[in-house]
Amino acid sequence: MALTGRTALLAALGSLPVGIVAPSWTGMLAVNAPLSLAILCDYALAAPVRSLQFTRSGDTAVRLGDQAEVQLSVINPSRRRLRAHLRDAWPPSSWQSGAGPTTSRHELTVPPGERRRLSTVLRPTRRGDRKAEQITVRSYGPLGLAARQGSHRVPWTVRVLPPFTSRKHLPSRLARLRELDGRTSLLTRGEGTEFDSLRAYVPGDDVRSIDWRATARQSAIAVRTWRPERDRHVLVVLDTGRTSAGRVGDVPRLDAAMDATLLLTALAARAGDRVDLLAYSRRPRAHVQGRAAGEVLAAVVEALTPLEPELVETDARGLVAAALSHAPRRSLIVLLTSLDSAPVEEGLLPVLPQLTQRHTVLLAAVSDPQVATMAGARGTVDAIYEAAAGAEAEAQRRRTADQLKRHGVVVVDAPPDTLAPALADAYLTLKAAGRL
């Protein structure tokens, strides 16, 4: 590797043939005068680094798991040809393992007064804003014996959005929504409050839906059908306290809750309901309120992107107060939090009646499938102990869920990969029952 400036010169001067000892710097220069002159000339002919000009363009947002491409234009305003190695540095979390060295380092040649464009491919491994760090350029002379080196800062930010992997479940839930809303030939009806039509009675129908006046005018029993309510208010409350930092497999609980939030937001907006978001730990961390149906999903994605768990105990009393201030009228409050017994029993349960007396409350939590695996383990002494611990954890979780249900809360407890569709199904069930 070529060395820079004075370091290259000293290294060259120090590489004298064996047996020759330079008595002084003057002697060294005299012995290696041709090589020293070549190095100095090479250094002098290297294009200057400080005068280089840079501009950026390319992607400003990307979903986690996808790749972004950022272009860097290098302009050489000097009268010397630029022969350089360039490193476009980004935070380590901007790269997948093994991708960085091959995509952030470039070799380029730029004639005087011209420009070249380089592309840096980013494959982010975390959500949030990824900002470009510094550009380091090493400019070589024509002989490659010496080089100039310098750094520049060219700001650029790529926002890494939540992956929204659960969007694959959206078409099937929208089909079920159309059934509830009467737009398909199945004519399935929920128990809303808006009268829709009359149809013939079939065994299993609720007898309270029989229209006796219409039945008296015809030979068959007629039942009223109801159109599911629209324009209901849905408030999604995201707990970002310490329990959301726990990882289930490779996924933080908070990320699984975000994915479920996005699917519910997309579905409820298509259903004609108004969706708001509140993220809370010991203070409001993010909120989305009053957005139109066509704008709310994008607004929620932007609000969720920079969120990270806070390693503090969630203030349940403050969370409930904030939720009530965001939902002054009857609403469906979807609380994405933990089912761990201590935070629920000591924090949430004492203040839960403030929510349930006015609103329908749906609590969704991320379960760990490893616990079920432990509970089924057998064969060795260690496996038996694991099975006992897993069974106890499952029983404690069921007891906590039962306590919530006795307060009228609908509970969804599912692993990360099924939490989002399970929450969407619970929402559709409540909508069909007219409980929003």
DRENDO-1510 file (C-alpha; in Angstrom, 1 decimal, always signed):
<recs>
REC; n; res; u; v; w
REC; 1; MET; +0.0; +0.0; +0.0 .
REC; 2; ALA; +1.4; +3.4; -0.9 .
REC; 3; LEU; +2.1; +5.7; +2.0 .
REC; 4; THR; +1.3; +9.4; +2.2 .
REC; 5; GLY; +3.5; +12.4; +2.0 .
REC; 6; ARG; +6.4; +12.5; +4.4 .
REC; 7; THR; +5.8; +9.0; +5.7 .
REC; 8; ALA; +6.3; +7.6; +2.2 .
REC; 9; LEU; +9.5; +9.6; +1.8 .
REC; 10; LEU; +10.9; +8.4; +5.1 .
REC; 11; ALA; +10.0; +4.8; +4.4 .
REC; 12; ALA; +11.7; +5.0; +1.1 .
REC; 13; LEU; +14.8; +6.6; +2.5 .
REC; 14; GLY; +14.9; +4.0; +5.3 .
REC; 15; SER; +15.0; +1.1; +2.8 .
REC; 16; LEU; +18.7; +1.2; +2.1 .
REC; 17; PRO; +20.6; -1.8; +0.8 .
REC; 18; VAL; +22.1; -4.0; +3.5 .
REC; 19; GLY; +25.5; -2.9; +4.6 .
REC; 20; ILE; +25.0; +0.7; +3.8 .
REC; 21; VAL; +24.6; +3.0; +6.7 .
REC; 22; ALA; +23.7; +6.6; +6.2 .
REC; 23; PRO; +25.7; +8.9; +8.5 .
REC; 24; SER; +23.2; +11.7; +8.2 .
REC; 25; TRP; +20.0; +12.9; +6.5 .
REC; 26; THR; +22.2; +14.5; +3.9 .
REC; 27; GLY; +24.0; +11.2; +3.2 .
REC; 28; MET; +20.7; +9.4; +2.9 .
REC; 29; LEU; +19.3; +11.9; +0.4 .
REC; 30; ALA; +22.6; +11.6; -1.6 .
REC; 31; VAL; +22.4; +7.8; -1.7 .
REC; 32; ASN; +18.7; +7.6; -2.6 .
REC; 33; ALA; +18.5; +10.8; -4.6 .
REC; 34; PRO; +16.8; +9.3; -7.7 .
REC; 35; LEU; +14.1; +7.4; -5.6 .
REC; 36; SER; +13.6; +10.4; -3.3 .
REC; 37; LEU; +13.1; +12.7; -6.3 .
REC; 38; ALA; +10.7; +10.2; -7.9 .
REC; 39; ILE; +8.6; +10.1; -4.7 .
REC; 40; LEU; +8.6; +13.8; -4.3 .
REC; 41; CYS; +7.5; +14.3; -7.9 .
REC; 42; ASP; +4.8; +11.6; -7.6 .
REC; 43; TYR; +3.5; +13.3; -4.5 .
REC; 44; ALA; +3.5; +16.7; -6.3 .
REC; 45; LEU; +1.6; +15.3; -9.3 .
REC; 46; ALA; -1.1; +13.7; -7.2 .
REC; 47; ALA; -4.4; +15.6; -7.6 .
REC; 48; PRO; -5.3; +17.7; -4.5 .
REC; 49; VAL; -7.9; +16.2; -2.2 .
REC; 50; ARG; -9.2; +19.4; -0.5 .
REC; 51; SER; -10.4; +21.0; -3.7 .
REC; 52; LEU; -12.6; +18.0; -4.7 .
REC; 53; GLN; -16.3; +18.7; -4.8 .
REC; 54; PHE; -19.1; +16.2; -3.9 .
REC; 55; THR; -22.9; +15.9; -4.3 .
REC; 56; ARG; -25.2; +13.1; -3.3 .
REC; 57; SER; -28.5; +11.8; -4.7 .
REC; 58; GLY; -30.5; +8.6; -4.5 .
REC; 59; ASP; -32.8; +6.9; -2.0 .
REC; 60; THR; -33.9; +8.7; +1.1 .
REC; 61; ALA; -36.1; +5.9; +2.5 .
REC; 62; VAL; -36.1; +2.1; +2.5 .
REC; 63; ARG; -38.0; -0.6; +4.3 .
REC; 64; LEU; -36.0; -2.7; +6.7 .
REC; 65; GLY; -34.8; -5.8; +4.8 .
REC; 66; ASP; -34.6; -4.0; +1.4 .
REC; 67; GLN; -31.6; -2.2; -0.1 .
REC; 68; ALA; -31.1; +1.4; -0.8 .
REC; 69; GLU; -28.7; +3.0; -3.3 .
REC; 70; VAL; -27.0; +6.3; -2.8 .
REC; 71; GLN; -25.1; +8.0; -5.6 .
REC; 72; LEU; -22.0; +10.1; -4.9 .
REC; 73; SER; -20.8; +12.5; -7.6 .
REC; 74; VAL; -17.1; +13.4; -7.5 .
REC; 75; ILE; -16.0; +16.6; -9.3 .
REC; 76; ASN; -12.3; +17.2; -9.9 .
REC; 77; PRO; -11.8; +21.0; -10.5 .
REC; 78; SER; -8.0; +20.8; -10.5 .
REC; 79; ARG; -5.7; +20.5; -13.6 .
REC; 80; ARG; -4.3; +17.1; -12.5 .
REC; 81; ARG; -5.8; +13.7; -13.2 .
REC; 82; LEU; -7.3; +12.2; -10.0 .
REC; 83; ARG; -6.3; +8.6; -9.4 .
REC; 84; ALA; -7.8; +7.7; -6.0 .
REC; 85; HIS; -9.2; +5.1; -3.6 .
REC; 86; LEU; -12.4; +6.4; -1.9 .
REC; 87; ARG; -14.3; +5.2; +1.1 .
REC; 88; ASP; -17.9; +6.3; +1.6 .
REC; 89; ALA; -18.4; +5.6; +5.3 .
REC; 90; TRP; -21.8; +4.8; +6.8 .
REC; 91; PRO; -22.8; +3.5; +10.3 .
REC; 92; PRO; -22.2; -0.3; +10.7 .
REC; 93; SER; -25.9; -0.9; +11.1 .
REC; 94; SER; -26.3; +0.3; +7.4 .
REC; 95; TRP; -24.7; -3.0; +6.2 .
REC; 96; GLN; -25.6; -6.6; +6.3 .
REC; 97; SER; -22.8; -8.9; +7.5 .
REC; 98; GLY; -20.0; -9.0; +4.9 .
REC; 99; ALA; -21.6; -6.4; +2.6 .
REC; 100; GLY; -19.7; -3.3; +3.7 .
REC; 101; PRO; -16.2; -3.6; +2.4 .
REC; 102; THR; -17.3; -4.4; -1.1 .
REC; 103; THR; -19.8; -1.7; -1.5 .
REC; 104; SER; -18.4; +1.3; +0.4 .
REC; 105; ARG; -14.9; +1.3; -1.1 .
REC; 106; HIS; -14.3; +2.5; -4.7 .
REC; 107; GLU; -11.4; +3.0; -7.1 .
REC; 108; LEU; -11.8; +5.9; -9.5 .
REC; 109; THR; -10.1; +8.0; -12.1 .
REC; 110; VAL; -11.3; +11.5; -12.8 .
REC; 111; PRO; -9.7; +13.6; -15.6 .
REC; 112; PRO; -9.3; +17.4; -14.9 .
REC; 113; GLY; -12.5; +19.3; -14.8 .
REC; 114; GLU; -14.7; +16.2; -15.1 .
REC; 115; ARG; -17.0; +14.3; -12.8 .
REC; 116; ARG; -17.7; +10.6; -12.0 .
REC; 117; ARG; -20.6; +9.0; -10.2 .
REC; 118; LEU; -20.2; +6.2; -7.7 .
REC; 119; SER; -23.0; +4.1; -6.1 .
REC; 120; THR; -23.0; +2.9; -2.5 .
REC; 121; VAL; -25.5; +0.1; -1.8 .
REC; 122; LEU; -27.0; +0.1; +1.8 .
REC; 123; ARG; -28.7; -3.0; +3.3 .
REC; 124; PRO; -29.8; -1.7; +6.7 .
REC; 125; THR; -30.1; -4.0; +9.7 .
REC; 126; ARG; -32.0; -1.6; +12.0 .
REC; 127; ARG; -34.8; +0.9; +11.8 .
REC; 128; GLY; -34.3; +4.6; +12.1 .
REC; 129; ASP; -32.2; +7.3; +10.4 .
REC; 130; ARG; -28.9; +6.3; +8.9 .
REC; 131; LYS; -26.7; +9.3; +8.3 .
REC; 132; ALA; -23.6; +9.3; +6.0 .
REC; 133; GLU; -20.4; +9.8; +7.9 .
REC; 134; GLN; -17.2; +11.1; +6.2 .
REC; 135; ILE; -15.8; +10.4; +2.8 .
REC; 136; THR; -12.1; +9.6; +2.8 .
REC; 137; VAL; -10.1; +10.0; -0.4 .
REC; 138; ARG; -6.5; +8.9; -1.0 .
REC; 139; SER; -5.2; +10.5; -4.2 .
REC; 140; TYR; -2.2; +8.8; -5.8 .
REC; 141; GLY; +0.5; +10.2; -8.1 .
REC; 142; PRO; +1.0; +8.7; -11.6 .
REC; 143; LEU; +3.7; +6.3; -10.3 .
REC; 144; GLY; +1.7; +5.2; -7.3 .
REC; 145; LEU; +4.7; +5.8; -4.9 .
REC; 146; ALA; +3.0; +8.6; -2.8 .
REC; 147; ALA; -0.5; +9.8; -2.1 .
REC; 148; ARG; -2.4; +12.6; -0.6 .
REC; 149; GLN; -5.2; +11.8; +1.8 .
REC; 150; GLY; -8.1; +13.9; +3.2 .
REC; 151; SER; -11.7; +13.7; +4.3 .
REC; 152; HIS; -14.9; +15.4; +3.4 .
REC; 153; ARG; -18.4; +15.4; +4.9 .
REC; 154; VAL; -21.3; +15.3; +2.5 .
REC; 155; PRO; -24.6; +15.0; +4.5 .
REC; 156; TRP; -27.2; +12.5; +3.5 .
REC; 157; THR; -29.8; +10.6; +5.5 .
REC; 158; VAL; -31.6; +7.3; +4.6 .
REC; 159; ARG; -34.7; +6.7; +6.8 .
REC; 160; VAL; -35.1; +2.9; +7.4 .
REC; 161; LEU; -38.8; +2.2; +7.8 .
REC; 162; PRO; -40.5; -0.8; +9.5 .
REC; 163; PRO; -40.6; -3.8; +7.2 .
REC; 164; PHE; -44.4; -4.3; +7.4 .
REC; 165; THR; -44.1; -8.0; +6.7 .
REC; 166; SER; -47.7; -8.6; +7.7 .
REC; 167; ARG; -49.0; -6.7; +4.7 .
REC; 168; LYS; -49.3; -10.2; +3.0 .
REC; 169; HIS; -52.3; -10.8; +5.3 .
REC; 170; LEU; -54.1; -7.6; +4.2 .
REC; 171; PRO; -55.9; -9.0; +1.1 .
REC; 172; SER; -57.6; -11.8; +3.0 .
REC; 173; ARG; -58.7; -9.5; +5.8 .
REC; 174; LEU; -60.0; -7.0; +3.3 .
REC; 175; ALA; -62.0; -9.8; +1.7 .
REC; 176; ARG; -63.5; -10.6; +5.1 .
REC; 177; LEU; -64.2; -6.9; +5.6 .
REC; 178; ARG; -66.1; -6.8; +2.3 .
REC; 179; GLU; -68.2; -9.7; +3.4 .
REC; 180; LEU; -69.1; -7.9; +6.6 .
REC; 181; ASP; -69.8; -4.7; +4.7 .
REC; 182; GLY; -72.1; -6.4; +2.2 .
REC; 183; ARG; -70.1; -5.9; -0.9 .
REC; 184; THR; -69.8; -9.6; -1.9 .
REC; 185; SER; -72.3; -12.2; -2.8 .
REC; 186; LEU; -72.0; -14.0; +0.6 .
REC; 187; LEU; -74.2; -11.3; +2.3 .
REC; 188; THR; -72.7; -12.0; +5.7 .
REC; 189; ARG; -73.9; -9.5; +8.2 .
REC; 190; GLY; -72.8; -8.3; +11.6 .
REC; 191; GLU; -74.8; -7.0; +14.5 .
REC; 192; GLY; -74.1; -3.3; +13.8 .
REC; 193; THR; -76.5; -0.5; +14.6 .
REC; 194; GLU; -77.3; +0.6; +11.0 .
REC; 195; PHE; -80.2; -1.3; +9.4 .
REC; 196; ASP; -79.3; -2.8; +6.0 .
REC; 197; SER; -81.9; -5.2; +4.6 .
REC; 198; LEU; -84.3; -8.1; +5.3 .
REC; 199; ARG; -83.7; -11.7; +4.5 .
REC; 200; ALA; -85.2; -15.1; +5.2 .
REC; 201; TYR; -84.5; -16.7; +8.6 .
REC; 202; VAL; -82.0; -19.6; +8.7 .
REC; 203; PRO; -81.4; -21.8; +11.8 .
REC; 204; GLY; -78.8; -20.2; +14.1 .
REC; 205; ASP; -79.9; -16.6; +13.5 .
REC; 206; ASP; -80.4; -14.5; +16.6 .
REC; 207; VAL; -84.2; -14.5; +17.3 .
REC; 208; ARG; -83.8; -10.8; +18.4 .
REC; 209; SER; -83.2; -10.0; +14.7 .
REC; 210; ILE; -86.6; -11.2; +13.6 .
REC; 211; ASP; -88.8; -8.5; +12.1 .
REC; 212; TRP; -92.3; -9.5; +13.2 .
REC; 213; ARG; -94.1; -6.9; +11.1 .
REC; 214; ALA; -92.4; -8.0; +7.9 .
REC; 215; THR; -93.0; -11.7; +8.9 .
REC; 216; ALA; -96.7; -11.0; +9.3 .
REC; 217; ARG; -96.9; -9.6; +5.8 .
REC; 218; GLN; -95.3; -12.7; +4.2 .
REC; 219; SER; -95.3; -16.5; +4.6 .
REC; 220; ALA; -91.6; -16.8; +5.7 .
REC; 221; ILE; -89.9; -15.5; +8.8 .
REC; 222; ALA; -87.9; -12.3; +8.0 .
REC; 223; VAL; -84.8; -11.2; +9.8 .
REC; 224; ARG; -83.2; -7.8; +9.9 .
REC; 225; THR; -79.6; -7.5; +8.8 .
REC; 226; TRP; -77.3; -4.8; +10.0 .
REC; 227; ARG; -74.5; -3.0; +8.3 .
REC; 228; PRO; -71.3; -2.9; +10.3 .
REC; 229; GLU; -70.7; +0.5; +11.8 .
REC; 230; ARG; -68.3; +2.9; +10.1 .
REC; 231; ASP; -66.5; +6.0; +11.1 .
REC; 232; ARG; -65.6; +4.5; +14.5 .
REC; 233; HIS; -62.6; +5.7; +16.4 .
REC; 234; VAL; -59.6; +3.4; +16.9 .
REC; 235; LEU; -56.8; +4.4; +19.2 .
REC; 236; VAL; -53.6; +2.3; +19.1 .
REC; 237; VAL; -51.5; +2.7; +22.2 .
REC; 238; LEU; -48.0; +1.3; +21.9 .
REC; 239; ASP; -46.1; +0.5; +25.1 .
REC; 240; THR; -42.4; +1.4; +24.5 .
REC; 241; GLY; -41.2; +0.7; +28.1 .
REC; 242; ARG; -38.6; -1.9; +29.2 .
REC; 243; THR; -40.8; -5.0; +28.4 .
REC; 244; SER; -40.9; -4.0; +24.7 .
REC; 245; ALA; -37.1; -4.3; +24.5 .
REC; 246; GLY; -37.2; -8.1; +25.1 .
REC; 247; ARG; -36.4; -10.2; +22.1 .
REC; 248; VAL; -38.5; -13.2; +21.0 .
REC; 249; GLY; -36.3; -15.1; +18.6 .
REC; 250; ASP; -34.6; -12.5; +16.4 .
REC; 251; VAL; -37.4; -9.9; +16.7 .
REC; 252; PRO; -37.8; -7.3; +19.5 .
REC; 253; ARG; -41.3; -7.3; +21.0 .
REC; 254; LEU; -41.6; -3.6; +20.0 .
REC; 255; ASP; -41.0; -4.5; +16.3 .
REC; 256; ALA; -43.6; -7.2; +16.4 .
REC; 257; ALA; -46.1; -4.8; +17.9 .
REC; 258; MET; -45.3; -2.2; +15.2 .
REC; 259; ASP; -46.0; -4.7; +12.5 .
REC; 260; ALA; -49.3; -5.5; +14.1 .
REC; 261; THR; -50.0; -1.8; +14.4 .
REC; 262; LEU; -49.4; -1.2; +10.7 .
REC; 263; LEU; -51.7; -4.1; +9.6 .
REC; 264; LEU; -54.5; -2.9; +11.9 .
REC; 265; THR; -54.1; +0.7; +10.7 .
REC; 266; ALA; -54.3; -0.3; +7.0 .
REC; 267; LEU; -57.4; -2.5; +7.7 .
REC; 268; ALA; -59.3; +0.0; +9.9 .
REC; 269; ALA; -58.6; +2.9; +7.5 .
REC; 270; ARG; -60.0; +0.8; +4.6 .
REC; 271; ALA; -63.0; +0.0; +6.8 .
REC; 272; GLY; -63.8; +3.7; +7.1 .
REC; 273; ASP; -62.7; +4.0; +10.8 .
REC; 274; ARG; -60.6; +6.8; +12.1 .
REC; 275; VAL; -57.2; +5.6; +13.5 .
REC; 276; ASP; -54.9; +7.4; +15.9 .
REC; 277; LEU; -51.6; +6.3; +17.4 .
REC; 278; LEU; -50.0; +7.0; +20.8 .
REC; 279; ALA; -46.6; +5.6; +21.8 .
REC; 280; TYR; -45.9; +5.9; +25.5 .
REC; 281; SER; -43.4; +4.8; +28.2 .
REC; 282; ARG; -43.1; +7.4; +31.0 .
REC; 283; ARG; -44.0; +10.2; +28.5 .
REC; 284; PRO; -45.6; +10.4; +25.1 .
REC; 285; ARG; -43.0; +9.3; +22.5 .
REC; 286; ALA; -45.0; +9.7; +19.3 .
REC; 287; HIS; -48.6; +10.4; +18.3 .
REC; 288; VAL; -50.6; +10.5; +15.1 .
REC; 289; GLN; -54.0; +12.2; +15.3 .
REC; 290; GLY; -56.7; +13.4; +13.0 .
REC; 291; ARG; -55.3; +12.1; +9.7 .
REC; 292; ALA; -57.5; +11.3; +6.7 .
REC; 293; ALA; -57.9; +7.6; +5.8 .
REC; 294; GLY; -55.5; +8.0; +2.8 .
REC; 295; GLU; -52.8; +9.6; +4.9 .
REC; 296; VAL; -52.9; +7.8; +8.2 .
REC; 297; LEU; -50.8; +4.7; +7.3 .
REC; 298; ALA; -47.9; +6.8; +6.0 .
REC; 299; ALA; -48.1; +9.0; +9.0 .
REC; 300; VAL; -48.0; +6.0; +11.4 .
REC; 301; VAL; -45.0; +4.5; +9.5 .
REC; 302; GLU; -43.1; +7.8; +9.9 .
REC; 303; ALA; -44.0; +8.1; +13.6 .
REC; 304; LEU; -42.9; +4.5; +14.3 .
REC; 305; THR; -39.6; +4.6; +12.4 .
REC; 306; PRO; -37.3; +6.3; +14.9 .
REC; 307; LEU; -38.9; +4.6; +18.0 .
REC; 308; GLU; -36.7; +2.4; +20.2 .
REC; 309; PRO; -37.6; +0.9; +23.6 .
REC; 310; GLU; -36.8; +2.9; +26.7 .
REC; 311; LEU; -35.3; +0.8; +29.5 .
REC; 312; VAL; -37.7; +2.2; +32.1 .
REC; 313; GLU; -40.9; +0.9; +33.8 .
REC; 314; THR; -43.9; +2.1; +31.9 .
REC; 315; ASP; -46.1; +4.6; +33.9 .
REC; 316; ALA; -49.5; +2.9; +33.6 .
REC; 317; ARG; -51.3; +5.7; +35.2 .
REC; 318; GLY; -49.8; +8.2; +32.8 .
REC; 319; LEU; -50.5; +5.9; +29.9 .
REC; 320; VAL; -54.1; +5.6; +30.7 .
REC; 321; ALA; -54.5; +9.4; +31.2 .
REC; 322; ALA; -52.8; +10.1; +27.9 .
REC; 323; ALA; -55.1; +7.5; +26.2 .
REC; 324; LEU; -58.2; +9.1; +27.7 .
REC; 325; SER; -57.1; +12.6; +26.5 .
REC; 326; HIS; -56.7; +11.2; +22.9 .
REC; 327; ALA; -60.1; +9.4; +23.1 .
REC; 328; PRO; -62.6; +11.7; +24.6 .
REC; 329; ARG; -65.6; +9.8; +23.1 .
REC; 330; ARG; -66.3; +6.1; +23.0 .
REC; 331; SER; -63.5; +4.3; +21.1 .
REC; 332; LEU; -61.8; +1.0; +20.6 .
REC; 333; ILE; -58.5; +1.3; +22.5 .
REC; 334; VAL; -55.9; -1.2; +21.3 .
REC; 335; LEU; -53.2; -1.6; +23.8 .
REC; 336; LEU; -50.0; -3.3; +22.6 .
REC; 337; THR; -48.1; -4.2; +25.8 .
REC; 338; SER; -46.8; -7.1; +27.9 .
REC; 339; LEU; -48.8; -9.9; +29.6 .
REC; 340; ASP; -46.1; -10.3; +32.3 .
REC; 341; SER; -47.9; -10.6; +35.6 .
REC; 342; ALA; -46.0; -7.9; +37.5 .
REC; 343; PRO; -46.4; -4.9; +35.1 .
REC; 344; VAL; -50.1; -5.8; +34.6 .
REC; 345; GLU; -51.1; -6.5; +38.2 .
REC; 346; GLU; -49.2; -3.7; +39.8 .
REC; 347; GLY; -49.4; -1.1; +37.0 .
REC; 348; LEU; -52.3; -1.6; +34.6 .
REC; 349; LEU; -55.1; -3.4; +36.6 .
REC; 350; PRO; -55.6; -0.7; +39.2 .
REC; 351; VAL; -56.2; +2.0; +36.5 .
REC; 352; LEU; -57.9; -0.3; +33.9 .
REC; 353; PRO; -61.5; +0.6; +35.0 .
REC; 354; GLN; -60.9; +4.1; +33.8 .
REC; 355; LEU; -60.6; +2.8; +30.3 .
REC; 356; THR; -63.2; +0.0; +30.3 .
REC; 357; GLN; -66.1; +2.0; +31.7 .
REC; 358; ARG; -66.1; +4.2; +28.6 .
REC; 359; HIS; -64.2; +2.3; +25.9 .
REC; 360; THR; -63.8; -1.1; +24.4 .
REC; 361; VAL; -60.3; -2.3; +25.2 .
REC; 362; LEU; -58.4; -4.8; +23.2 .
REC; 363; LEU; -55.0; -5.9; +24.6 .
REC; 364; ALA; -52.4; -7.6; +22.3 .
REC; 365; ALA; -49.2; -9.1; +23.6 .
REC; 366; VAL; -46.3; -11.0; +22.0 .
REC; 367; SER; -45.8; -14.5; +23.4 .
REC; 368; ASP; -42.6; -16.5; +23.2 .
REC; 369; PRO; -43.1; -19.9; +21.3 .
REC; 370; GLN; -39.9; -21.1; +23.1 .
REC; 371; VAL; -41.9; -21.3; +26.3 .
REC; 372; ALA; -44.3; -23.8; +24.7 .
REC; 373; THR; -41.4; -25.8; +23.4 .
REC; 374; MET; -39.9; -25.9; +27.0 .
REC; 375; ALA; -43.2; -27.0; +28.4 .
REC; 376; GLY; -43.3; -30.0; +26.1 .
REC; 377; ALA; -39.7; -31.1; +26.7 .
REC; 378; ARG; -39.0; -34.6; +28.1 .
REC; 379; GLY; -36.3; -37.2; +28.3 .
REC; 380; THR; -33.7; -35.8; +30.6 .
REC; 381; VAL; -33.5; -34.3; +34.1 .
REC; 382; ASP; -32.7; -30.8; +32.6 .
REC; 383; ALA; -35.6; -31.2; +30.1 .
REC; 384; ILE; -38.0; -31.9; +33.0 .
REC; 385; TYR; -36.9; -28.8; +34.8 .
REC; 386; GLU; -37.4; -26.8; +31.6 .
REC; 387; ALA; -40.8; -28.3; +31.2 .
REC; 388; ALA; -41.8; -27.3; +34.7 .
REC; 389; ALA; -40.6; -23.7; +34.2 .
REC; 390; GLY; -42.3; -23.5; +30.8 .
REC; 391; ALA; -45.6; -24.8; +32.2 .
REC; 392; GLU; -45.5; -22.4; +35.1 .
REC; 393; ALA; -44.8; -19.4; +32.8 .
REC; 394; GLU; -47.7; -20.4; +30.6 .
REC; 395; ALA; -50.1; -20.8; +33.6 .
REC; 396; GLN; -49.1; -17.4; +35.0 .
REC; 397; ARG; -49.7; -15.9; +31.6 .
REC; 398; ARG; -53.2; -17.5; +31.4 .
REC; 399; ARG; -54.0; -16.2; +34.9 .
REC; 400; THR; -53.0; -12.7; +33.9 .
REC; 401; ALA; -55.1; -12.9; +30.7 .
REC; 402; ASP; -58.1; -14.2; +32.7 .
REC; 403; GLN; -57.8; -11.2; +35.1 .
REC; 404; LEU; -58.0; -8.8; +32.2 .
REC; 405; LYS; -60.9; -10.6; +30.7 .
REC; 406; ARG; -62.9; -10.3; +33.9 .
REC; 407; HIS; -62.5; -6.6; +33.5 .
REC; 408; GLY; -64.0; -6.8; +30.0 .
REC; 409; VAL; -60.8; -6.7; +28.1 .
REC; 410; VAL; -60.4; -8.7; +24.8 .
REC; 411; VAL; -57.0; -10.3; +25.0 .
REC; 412; VAL; -54.9; -11.4; +22.0 .
REC; 413; ASP; -51.8; -13.4; +22.9 .
REC; 414; ALA; -49.7; -14.7; +19.9 .
REC; 415; PRO; -46.2; -15.2; +18.7 .
REC; 416; PRO; -44.5; -12.5; +16.7 .
REC; 417; ASP; -45.3; -14.1; +13.3 .
REC; 418; THR; -49.0; -14.4; +14.0 .
REC; 419; LEU; -49.7; -11.4; +16.3 .
REC; 420; ALA; -50.6; -9.1; +13.4 .
REC; 421; PRO; -53.2; -11.3; +11.7 .
REC; 422; ALA; -54.6; -12.4; +15.1 .
REC; 423; LEU; -55.1; -8.7; +16.1 .
REC; 424; ALA; -56.7; -7.9; +12.7 .
REC; 425; ASP; -59.1; -10.9; +13.2 .
REC; 426; ALA; -60.0; -9.6; +16.7 .
REC; 427; TYR; -60.8; -6.2; +15.3 .
REC; 428; LEU; -63.0; -7.7; +12.6 .
REC; 429; THR; -64.8; -9.8; +15.1 .
REC; 430; LEU; -65.6; -6.8; +17.3 .
REC; 431; LYS; -66.7; -4.9; +14.3 .
REC; 432; ALA; -69.0; -7.6; +13.2 .
REC; 433; ALA; -70.5; -7.8; +16.7 .
REC; 434; GLY; -71.1; -4.0; +16.7 .
REC; 435; ARG; -68.8; -3.5; +19.7 .
REC; 436; LEU; -66.7; -0.7; +18.3 .
</recs>
